[in-house]
Amino acid sequence: MAGLDETLKGTASLAAVFLFLTTATIALRFLARYKQKAGVGPDDYMALASWIGFVGIEALFIYAQHPMMERVFLSLNILEVWAFGTVKLSALFFYRRLFCTRAKPTHVLNYITWTMIAIVSAWIVTFCIMTFNICGKHNTIEWTVMKGATKECKLNYPYFRAVSISDFVLDVIIITLAFPMIWSLSMNRTRKLAVTGVFLLALGGVGASCARMVEYNLSVNAGRSANDKDEYPRSSATPSAAQGR
């Protein structure tokens, strides 16, 4: 990525900005719950879990300067899946808080949201397990810096392609679910449009997810896996943009 400051100071500065924005968002979220006396729900806990994963990602990028980046790929991949997955779960539980509190247990919204929660949970578990199998029996490669050793990681390209595409598809499905729910509420058209506009802000996270998918697949098509020059903007932008959900 042209113009990216790859020095420790540059990386630390970018990490500090993202961390400040996400931390402020989480703090304001819990403050709003306290002020409204609404109580903390699963959506808030999932947002907090995603923030913890994001802090881990930022810490790894500050620690993993050249040539240390390869040593943290295993941890980085797991934290990415955790952060992206828990953000999705937070959004789904938020939907349940807004749209399913008065719905009957047999209401279609209950089935849809619980089904998506199960799918996202399975996505997290699946890709966390896959992370440990990217290099097959040569798993120790992910923990060391060995020139040319990554050629043993036969699943590198399929893994990055699968995780980035499925991440984007899930984001699109989840944000799309909100609009039928909003327009099914007993409100006038003006209020429905206003609420829809608020939810459209989540498109920032979907856009970051799309950019990450495109960049990963461009790297795969070019015949190389992601390196530290590519990895930072891809991994940092998506969860930080999605935290606002």
Secondary structure as GFF3:
##gff-version 3
##sequence-region A 1 245
A	DSSP	alpha_helix	8	36	.	.	.	ID=ss1
A	DSSP	alpha_helix	42	63	.	.	.	ID=ss2
A	DSSP	three_ten_helix	68	72	.	.	.	ID=ss3
A	DSSP	alpha_helix	73	99	.	.	.	ID=ss4
A	DSSP	alpha_helix	108	131	.	.	.	ID=ss5
A	DSSP	three_ten_helix	136	143	.	.	.	ID=ss6
A	DSSP	three_ten_helix	149	152	.	.	.	ID=ss7
A	DSSP	alpha_helix	156	183	.	.	.	ID=ss8
A	DSSP	alpha_helix	189	200	.	.	.	ID=ss9
A	DSSP	alpha_helix	203	221	.	.	.	ID=ss10
A	DSSP	alpha_helix	228	242	.	.	.	ID=ss11
###
